[in-house]
Amino acid sequence: MLIYYTALSILTFLAWGVDKSRARARRWRIPERRLLTLVWLGGAFGALPGMLFFHHKTRKTYFWTSVVTGCLVHAAALYYFQTHF
C-alpha cells in the first residue's frame, strides 16, 4: 500500500509540473478533472507539494479543498490499514 501511495504521489507531482510547464508554453493542458482524479486515487501527497513547488493551481479554492481533504482521507486510510492489517 505504501508503494502504491508513493508511486501515485510521484506521478501526481510530475503531472502538476507538466501542466504548469504546458500552461507557460500555452500548449495543450492536462484537464483539471484528470488532476483531481489523481488526487482522489491517492496522489494527494504529491499534489500538495506540486502545488507549492510549481506555484500551480494555488489560486483555485476547490483545488486547495480537494488536495487538503484528499491528504486527510488518504492519511486516515494509511493509518487504518497500518493498524488493522
C-alpha positions in Angstrom: 0.0 0.0 0.0 2.8 2.4 0.8 4.4 1.7 -2.6 1.1 2.5 -4.3 0.8 5.8 -2.5 4.4 6.7 -3.2 4.2 5.9 -6.9 0.9 7.7 -7.3 2.2 10.7 -5.4 5.3 11.0 -7.6 3.2 10.7 -10.7 0.8 13.4 -9.4 3.7 15.7 -8.5 5.1 15.3 -12.0 1.7 15.9 -13.6 1.5 19.2 -11.7 4.9 20.2 -13.1 4.0 19.1 -16.7 0.7 21.0 -16.6 2.4 24.2 -15.3 5.1 23.9 -18.0 2.4 23.5 -20.6 0.5 26.4 -19.2 3.5 28.7 -19.5 4.1 27.5 -23.1 0.4 27.9 -24.0 0.2 24.3 -25.1 -2.4 21.6 -24.5 -3.0 21.1 -20.8 -3.9 18.2 -18.6 -7.6 18.5 -17.8 -8.4 19.7 -14.3 -10.7 16.6 -13.9 -7.7 14.3 -14.5 -5.5 16.2 -12.0 -8.3 15.9 -9.4 -8.8 12.2 -10.2 -5.1 11.6 -9.4 -5.6 13.4 -6.1 -8.6 11.2 -5.2 -6.9 8.0 -6.3 -4.1 8.5 -3.8 -1.9 11.2 -5.2 -2.8 13.9 -2.8 0.5 13.6 -1.1 2.2 14.6 -4.4 -0.3 17.2 -5.4 0.2 19.3 -2.3 4.0 19.8 -2.8 3.3 20.1 -6.5 1.0 23.0 -5.9 3.6 24.7 -3.7 6.7 23.9 -5.7 5.4 24.8 -9.1 3.0 27.5 -7.8 0.3 25.9 -9.8 -3.5 25.9 -9.1 -2.8 27.8 -5.9 -5.5 30.4 -6.6 -8.3 27.9 -7.1 -10.1 27.2 -3.8 -11.6 23.9 -5.0 -8.1 22.6 -5.7 -6.9 23.5 -2.2 -10.0 22.0 -0.7 -9.7 18.8 -2.7 -6.0 18.3 -2.1 -6.1 19.0 1.6 -9.2 16.8 2.0 -7.5 14.1 -0.1 -4.4 14.2 2.1 -6.5 13.8 5.2 -8.6 11.0 3.8 -5.6 9.1 2.5 -3.6 9.7 5.7 -6.6 8.2 7.6 -6.7 5.3 5.2 -3.0 4.6 5.6 -3.3 4.8 9.4 -6.2 2.4 9.4 -4.5 -0.2 7.2 -1.3 0.0 9.1 -3.0 -0.5 12.5 -5.6 -3.1 11.4 -3.6 -5.3 9.0 
